[in-house]
Amino acid sequence: MPTEELKSKAHNADVTVWVGKAGVESVVDELGDQLDTRDVVKVKFLRSSRGGTDTEELAADLADRVGASLVETRGNTAVYH
C-alpha cells in the first residue's frame, strides 16, 4: 500500500497503543496483534517512556521488534503498518 494512502488512513485512526514507563517491550505483542487485523496502528509514546530517548528512536526500535513498517512519526505519536 502506498505511503500516502497509509498516512491518510492514519490521519483518521485513533491511538490504540500507549507506551509508558514500562517501555516498548511491554507493547510488542499488543502492537503485533493489532497489526494482524488493521492496516495501520497509531502508537502514542508518553513522556514517561521517553527518558533521554526521542520518539523517533523509540518508534524505530518498536518497529524492529514487531517486524512492522514505520509509516511516520509526528510529535510523540508513531504510525505502523
N, CA, C and O atoms as a GROMACS GRO file, in nm:
protein
  324
    1MET      N    1   0.085  -0.117   0.000
    1MET     CA    2   0.000   0.000   0.000
    1MET      C    3   0.091   0.125   0.000
    1MET      O    4   0.186   0.130   0.077
    2PRO      N    5   0.063   0.222  -0.084
    2PRO     CA    6   0.146   0.343  -0.090
    2PRO      C    7   0.148   0.419   0.043
    2PRO      O    8   0.049   0.422   0.116
    3THR      N    9   0.261   0.480   0.073
    3THR     CA   10   0.279   0.553   0.198
    3THR      C   11   0.174   0.661   0.215
    3THR      O   12   0.121   0.678   0.325
    4GLU      N   13   0.142   0.734   0.109
    4GLU     CA   14   0.043   0.842   0.121
    4GLU      C   15  -0.094   0.788   0.162
    4GLU      O   16  -0.166   0.851   0.240
    5GLU      N   17  -0.130   0.672   0.108
    5GLU     CA   18  -0.258   0.610   0.144
    5GLU      C   19  -0.257   0.568   0.291
    5GLU      O   20  -0.357   0.585   0.361
    6LEU      N   21  -0.145   0.515   0.338
    6LEU     CA   22  -0.133   0.476   0.478
    6LEU      C   23  -0.141   0.598   0.569
    6LEU      O   24  -0.206   0.593   0.674
    7LYS      N   25  -0.076   0.707   0.530
    7LYS     CA   26  -0.080   0.830   0.610
    7LYS      C   27  -0.222   0.882   0.617
    7LYS      O   28  -0.265   0.933   0.721
    8SER      N   29  -0.295   0.872   0.508
    8SER     CA   30  -0.434   0.916   0.504
    8SER      C   31  -0.519   0.834   0.601
    8SER      O   32  -0.600   0.889   0.676
    9LYS      N   33  -0.501   0.702   0.599
    9LYS     CA   34  -0.574   0.616   0.691
    9LYS      C   35  -0.538   0.648   0.836
    9LYS      O   36  -0.623   0.648   0.924
   10ALA      N   37  -0.411   0.674   0.859
   10ALA     CA   38  -0.363   0.704   0.994
   10ALA      C   39  -0.422   0.834   1.046
   10ALA      O   40  -0.448   0.847   1.166
   11HIS      N   41  -0.444   0.928   0.957
   11HIS     CA   42  -0.498   1.058   0.998
   11HIS      C   43  -0.632   1.041   1.070
   11HIS      O   44  -0.660   1.112   1.167
   12ASN      N   45  -0.713   0.949   1.024
   12ASN     CA   46  -0.846   0.928   1.084
   12ASN      C   47  -0.846   0.822   1.194
   12ASN      O   48  -0.948   0.801   1.260
   13ALA      N   49  -0.733   0.754   1.214
   13ALA     CA   50  -0.726   0.648   1.314
   13ALA      C   51  -0.707   0.705   1.454
   13ALA      O   52  -0.646   0.811   1.471
   14ASP      N   53  -0.759   0.633   1.552
   14ASP     CA   54  -0.737   0.670   1.691
   14ASP      C   55  -0.613   0.599   1.742
   14ASP      O   56  -0.574   0.495   1.690
   15VAL      N   57  -0.551   0.656   1.845
   15VAL     CA   58  -0.440   0.590   1.912
   15VAL      C   59  -0.496   0.469   1.985
   15VAL      O   60  -0.592   0.481   2.061
   16THR      N   61  -0.438   0.351   1.962
   16THR     CA   62  -0.487   0.230   2.027
   16THR      C   63  -0.380   0.161   2.112
   16THR      O   64  -0.409   0.064   2.181
   17VAL      N   65  -0.255   0.212   2.106
   17VAL     CA   66  -0.147   0.157   2.188
   17VAL      C   67  -0.074   0.274   2.252
   17VAL      O   68  -0.038   0.370   2.184
   18TRP      N   69  -0.051   0.264   2.382
   18TRP     CA   70   0.023   0.367   2.455
   18TRP      C   71   0.146   0.305   2.516
   18TRP      O   72   0.139   0.200   2.579
   19VAL      N   73   0.261   0.370   2.496
   19VAL     CA   74   0.386   0.323   2.555
   19VAL      C   75   0.416   0.412   2.674
   19VAL      O   76   0.431   0.534   2.660
   20GLY      N   77   0.425   0.350   2.793
   20GLY     CA   78   0.451   0.425   2.915
   20GLY      C   79   0.585   0.391   2.974
   20GLY      O   80   0.679   0.357   2.902
   21LYS      N   81   0.594   0.399   3.107
   21LYS     CA   82   0.724   0.380   3.173
   21LYS      C   83   0.779   0.239   3.160
   21LYS      O   84   0.898   0.218   3.181
   22ALA      N   85   0.694   0.140   3.127
   22ALA     CA   86   0.742   0.003   3.108
   22ALA      C   87   0.817  -0.011   2.976
   22ALA      O   88   0.884  -0.113   2.954
   23GLY      N   89   0.809   0.088   2.888
   23GLY     CA   90   0.885   0.089   2.764
   23GLY      C   91   0.821   0.010   2.651
   23GLY      O   92   0.712  -0.045   2.664
   24VAL      N   93   0.893   0.005   2.539
   24VAL     CA   94   0.839  -0.058   2.417
   24VAL      C   95   0.822  -0.208   2.433
   24VAL      O   96   0.733  -0.268   2.372
   25GLU      N   97   0.906  -0.270   2.516
   25GLU     CA   98   0.899  -0.415   2.535
   25GLU      C   99   0.759  -0.459   2.577
   25GLU      O  100   0.712  -0.566   2.539
   26SER      N  101   0.693  -0.375   2.656
   26SER     CA  102   0.563  -0.412   2.712
   26SER      C  103   0.448  -0.408   2.611
   26SER      O  104   0.340  -0.459   2.639
   27VAL      N  105   0.469  -0.349   2.493
   27VAL     CA  106   0.361  -0.338   2.395
   27VAL      C  107   0.388  -0.414   2.265
   27VAL      O  108   0.308  -0.407   2.172
   28VAL      N  109   0.498  -0.486   2.258
   28VAL     CA  110   0.534  -0.557   2.135
   28VAL      C  111   0.423  -0.653   2.092
   28VAL      O  112   0.380  -0.650   1.976
   29ASP      N  113   0.376  -0.738   2.184
   29ASP     CA  114   0.272  -0.835   2.148
   29ASP      C  115   0.142  -0.767   2.109
   29ASP      O  116   0.077  -0.807   2.013
   30GLU      N  117   0.104  -0.663   2.183
   30GLU     CA  118  -0.022  -0.592   2.154
   30GLU      C  119  -0.017  -0.528   2.016
   30GLU      O  120  -0.113  -0.539   1.939
   31LEU      N  121   0.092  -0.462   1.984
   31LEU     CA  122   0.104  -0.399   1.852
   31LEU      C  123   0.101  -0.504   1.742
   31LEU      O  124   0.035  -0.485   1.640
   32GLY      N  125   0.172  -0.614   1.762
   32GLY     CA  126   0.171  -0.722   1.663
   32GLY      C  127   0.031  -0.777   1.639
   32GLY      O  128  -0.008  -0.800   1.525
   33ASP      N  129  -0.044  -0.797   1.749
   33ASP     CA  130  -0.181  -0.847   1.737
   33ASP      C  131  -0.269  -0.749   1.660
   33ASP      O  132  -0.348  -0.790   1.574
   34GLN      N  133  -0.256  -0.620   1.690
   34GLN     CA  134  -0.338  -0.520   1.621
   34GLN      C  135  -0.302  -0.509   1.474
   34GLN      O  136  -0.390  -0.489   1.390
   35LEU      N  137  -0.175  -0.523   1.441
   35LEU     CA  138  -0.134  -0.515   1.300
   35LEU      C  139  -0.184  -0.635   1.220
   35LEU      O  140  -0.194  -0.628   1.098
   36ASP      N  141  -0.215  -0.745   1.288
   36ASP     CA  142  -0.271  -0.861   1.219
   36ASP      C  143  -0.411  -0.833   1.165
   36ASP      O  144  -0.455  -0.896   1.069
   37THR      N  145  -0.482  -0.737   1.227
   37THR     CA  146  -0.621  -0.711   1.188
   37THR      C  147  -0.645  -0.571   1.133
   37THR      O  148  -0.758  -0.540   1.094
   38ARG      N  149  -0.544  -0.486   1.129
   38ARG     CA  150  -0.561  -0.348   1.082
   38ARG      C  151  -0.450  -0.310   0.984
   38ARG      O  152  -0.339  -0.364   0.990
   39ASP      N  153  -0.481  -0.217   0.896
   39ASP     CA  154  -0.379  -0.166   0.803
   39ASP      C  155  -0.278  -0.078   0.875
   39ASP      O  156  -0.158  -0.088   0.851
   40VAL      N  157  -0.328   0.008   0.962
   40VAL     CA  158  -0.239   0.099   1.036
   40VAL      C  159  -0.276   0.098   1.184
   40VAL      O  160  -0.392   0.082   1.220
   41VAL      N  161  -0.175   0.116   1.267
   41VAL     CA  162  -0.195   0.127   1.411
   41VAL      C  163  -0.118   0.249   1.458
   41VAL      O  164  -0.001   0.268   1.424
   42LYS      N  165  -0.186   0.333   1.537
   42LYS     CA  166  -0.125   0.454   1.589
   42LYS      C  167  -0.082   0.429   1.733
   42LYS      O  168  -0.160   0.378   1.815
   43VAL      N  169   0.043   0.465   1.764
   43VAL     CA  170   0.101   0.443   1.896
   43VAL      C  171   0.146   0.577   1.954
   43VAL      O  172   0.212   0.656   1.888
   44LYS      N  173   0.107   0.601   2.079
   44LYS     CA  174   0.146   0.724   2.149
   44LYS      C  175   0.255   0.690   2.249
   44LYS      O  176   0.241   0.597   2.328
   45PHE      N  177   0.365   0.766   2.245
   45PHE     CA  178   0.474   0.750   2.339
   45PHE      C  179   0.459   0.855   2.449
   45PHE      O  180   0.482   0.973   2.426
   46LEU      N  181   0.420   0.811   2.567
   46LEU     CA  182   0.400   0.902   2.679
   46LEU      C  183   0.536   0.952   2.729
   46LEU      O  184   0.639   0.889   2.705
   47ARG      N  185   0.536   1.065   2.797
   47ARG     CA  186   0.659   1.126   2.845
   47ARG      C  187   0.741   1.026   2.928
   47ARG      O  188   0.864   1.023   2.918
   48SER      N  189   0.674   0.946   3.009
   48SER     CA  190   0.744   0.852   3.097
   48SER      C  191   0.820   0.744   3.019
   48SER      O  192   0.911   0.682   3.074
   49SER      N  193   0.784   0.721   2.894
   49SER     CA  194   0.852   0.617   2.814
   49SER      C  195   0.979   0.670   2.750
   49SER      O  196   1.068   0.593   2.715
   50ARG      N  197   0.988   0.800   2.736
   50ARG     CA  198   1.096   0.857   2.657
   50ARG      C  199   1.228   0.871   2.732
   50ARG      O  200   1.333   0.852   2.672
   51GLY      N  201   1.226   0.903   2.859
   51GLY     CA  202   1.352   0.920   2.932
   51GLY      C  203   1.442   1.014   2.855
   51GLY      O  204   1.405   1.129   2.830
   52GLY      N  205   1.560   0.968   2.817
   52GLY     CA  206   1.652   1.052   2.741
   52GLY      C  207   1.648   1.022   2.592
   52GLY      O  208   1.732   1.071   2.517
   53THR      N  209   1.552   0.942   2.549
   53THR     CA  210   1.544   0.899   2.410
   53THR      C  211   1.435   0.978   2.338
   53THR      O  212   1.334   1.013   2.398
   54ASP      N  213   1.455   1.005   2.210
   54ASP     CA  214   1.350   1.075   2.138
   54ASP      C  215   1.250   0.976   2.077
   54ASP      O  216   1.278   0.856   2.066
   55THR      N  217   1.136   1.028   2.038
   55THR     CA  218   1.028   0.944   1.987
   55THR      C  219   1.070   0.865   1.863
   55THR      O  220   1.032   0.749   1.848
   56GLU      N  221   1.148   0.928   1.775
   56GLU     CA  222   1.189   0.859   1.653
   56GLU      C  223   1.270   0.732   1.683
   56GLU      O  224   1.250   0.629   1.620
   57GLU      N  225   1.360   0.742   1.781
   57GLU     CA  226   1.441   0.625   1.819
   57GLU      C  227   1.353   0.514   1.877
   57GLU      O  228   1.367   0.398   1.840
   58LEU      N  229   1.263   0.552   1.968
   58LEU     CA  230   1.173   0.453   2.028
   58LEU      C  231   1.083   0.390   1.922
   58LEU      O  232   1.060   0.269   1.923
   59ALA      N  233   1.033   0.472   1.831
   59ALA     CA  234   0.943   0.422   1.726
   59ALA      C  235   1.015   0.323   1.636
   59ALA      O  236   0.959   0.220   1.599
   60ALA      N  237   1.139   0.353   1.600
   60ALA     CA  238   1.218   0.263   1.514
   60ALA      C  239   1.248   0.133   1.588
   60ALA      O  240   1.242   0.025   1.529
   61ASP      N  241   1.280   0.143   1.716
   61ASP     CA  242   1.308   0.024   1.797
   61ASP      C  243   1.185  -0.066   1.803
   61ASP      O  244   1.195  -0.188   1.786
   62LEU      N  245   1.069  -0.006   1.826
   62LEU     CA  246   0.944  -0.084   1.833
   62LEU      C  247   0.914  -0.149   1.698
   62LEU      O  248   0.872  -0.265   1.694
   63ALA      N  249   0.935  -0.077   1.589
   63ALA     CA  250   0.911  -0.134   1.456
   63ALA      C  251   1.000  -0.256   1.433
   63ALA      O  252   0.954  -0.357   1.381
   64ASP      N  253   1.127  -0.246   1.473
   64ASP     CA  254   1.219  -0.359   1.458
   64ASP      C  255   1.173  -0.480   1.539
   64ASP      O  256   1.177  -0.593   1.490
   65ARG      N  257   1.130  -0.456   1.661
   65ARG     CA  258   1.089  -0.566   1.749
   65ARG      C  259   0.964  -0.638   1.699
   65ARG      O  260   0.949  -0.758   1.718
   66VAL      N  261   0.876  -0.563   1.634
   66VAL     CA  262   0.749  -0.620   1.586
   66VAL      C  263   0.762  -0.672   1.443
   66VAL      O  264   0.684  -0.757   1.400
   67GLY      N  265   0.861  -0.621   1.370
   67GLY     CA  266   0.873  -0.656   1.229
   67GLY      C  267   0.773  -0.577   1.146
   67GLY      O  268   0.722  -0.627   1.045
   68ALA      N  269   0.746  -0.455   1.188
   68ALA     CA  270   0.648  -0.369   1.121
   68ALA      C  271   0.718  -0.257   1.046
   68ALA      O  272   0.837  -0.231   1.067
   69SER      N  273   0.644  -0.193   0.959
   69SER     CA  274   0.696  -0.075   0.889
   69SER      C  275   0.653   0.049   0.965
   69SER      O  276   0.537   0.061   1.004
   70LEU      N  277   0.745   0.139   0.986
   70LEU     CA  278   0.714   0.268   1.047
   70LEU      C  279   0.673   0.363   0.936
   70LEU      O  280   0.755   0.401   0.852
   71VAL      N  281   0.546   0.402   0.935
   71VAL     CA  282   0.494   0.488   0.829
   71VAL      C  283   0.538   0.631   0.852
   71VAL      O  284   0.588   0.696   0.760
   72GLU      N  285   0.520   0.682   0.976
   72GLU     CA  286   0.562   0.818   1.008
   72GLU      C  287   0.560   0.838   1.159
   72GLU      O  288   0.495   0.765   1.232
   73THR      N  289   0.634   0.940   1.204
   73THR     CA  290   0.622   0.986   1.341
   73THR      C  291   0.586   1.133   1.336
   73THR      O  292   0.634   1.208   1.251
   74ARG      N  293   0.500   1.171   1.427
   74ARG     CA  294   0.458   1.311   1.437
   74ARG      C  295   0.445   1.344   1.584
   74ARG      O  296   0.359   1.289   1.653
   75GLY      N  297   0.528   1.434   1.631
   75GLY     CA  298   0.525   1.466   1.774
   75GLY      C  299   0.563   1.341   1.853
   75GLY      O  300   0.671   1.286   1.834
   76ASN      N  301   0.476   1.298   1.942
   76ASN     CA  302   0.501   1.179   2.024
   76ASN      C  303   0.418   1.060   1.979
   76ASN      O  304   0.396   0.966   2.055
   77THR      N  305   0.372   1.064   1.855
   77THR     CA  306   0.289   0.958   1.800
   77THR      C  307   0.356   0.897   1.678
   77THR      O  308   0.417   0.966   1.596
   78ALA      N  309   0.345   0.765   1.667
   78ALA     CA  310   0.401   0.694   1.552
   78ALA      C  311   0.292   0.610   1.488
   78ALA      O  312   0.199   0.565   1.554
   79VAL      N  313   0.305   0.590   1.358
   79VAL     CA  314   0.209   0.509   1.283
   79VAL      C  315   0.283   0.391   1.222
   79VAL      O  316   0.388   0.406   1.159
   80TYR      N  317   0.226   0.272   1.243
   80TYR     CA  318   0.287   0.147   1.194
   80TYR      C  319   0.196   0.077   1.094
   80TYR      O  320   0.074   0.090   1.098
   81HIS      N  321   0.262   0.002   1.004
   81HIS     CA  322   0.189  -0.081   0.906
   81HIS      C  323   0.254  -0.217   0.906
   81HIS      O  324   0.212  -0.306   0.832
   0.00000   0.00000   0.00000
